[in-house]
Amino acid sequence: MIEGQSRHWTIDDIPGDQFDPTKVDPEMLRIVKAAAMVEFNGHTYADYLYNVFNDDPEFQTATHR
């Protein structure tokens, strides 16, 4: 990638033909799946917390950083 450029990765960036499922640690896979779910749903959770703490404007501001 050229310096100064920024982009998100796509599934096509992963060399699937080099994947060896025998080298996957099941516990690490669970951790990665959980982290991916949190990352994917982060905005939804922030919105939820914004509503839960509707009496705390400082916290609400922090949820939308």
C-alpha positions in Angstrom: 0.0 0.0 0.0 1.2 3.5 -0.8 2.0 5.7 2.1 -0.8 8.1 2.9 -3.4 5.8 1.5 -5.9 4.0 3.6 -8.4 1.3 2.8 -10.2 -1.5 4.5 -9.2 -5.0 3.8 -11.5 -7.4 2.0 -11.8 -11.2 2.1 -10.0 -11.2 -1.3 -6.9 -9.9 0.5 -6.6 -13.2 2.4 -4.7 -15.9 0.5 -7.2 -18.7 1.0 -5.1 -21.1 -1.0 -2.5 -20.9 1.7 -4.9 -21.6 4.6 -4.1 -24.8 6.6 -7.0 -25.7 8.9 -4.8 -28.1 10.8 -2.9 -25.2 12.2 -5.9 -23.4 13.7 -6.0 -23.3 17.5 -9.7 -23.8 18.4 -9.4 -21.5 21.5 -7.8 -18.8 19.4 -10.6 -19.2 16.8 -13.2 -18.6 19.5 -11.4 -15.5 20.6 -11.1 -14.1 17.1 -14.8 -14.8 16.3 -15.9 -13.0 19.5 -13.6 -10.0 18.7 -15.0 -9.9 15.2 -18.5 -9.9 16.4 -17.8 -7.1 18.9 -16.1 -5.1 16.1 -18.9 -5.6 13.7 -21.6 -4.7 16.2 -19.6 -1.8 17.9 -21.8 1.0 16.5 -25.0 -0.8 17.5 -23.7 -1.3 21.0 -22.6 2.3 21.3 -26.1 3.4 20.3 -27.6 1.1 22.9 -25.3 2.5 25.6 -26.2 6.0 24.4 -29.8 5.3 25.2 -29.2 3.4 28.4 -27.2 6.4 29.8 -29.6 9.1 28.5 -29.1 11.1 31.7 -25.3 11.3 31.3 -24.4 13.7 28.4 -20.6 13.2 29.0 -20.9 9.5 28.5 -23.2 10.0 25.5 -20.5 12.1 23.9 -17.9 9.4 24.5 -20.1 6.8 22.8 -20.0 8.7 19.6 -16.2 9.4 19.3 
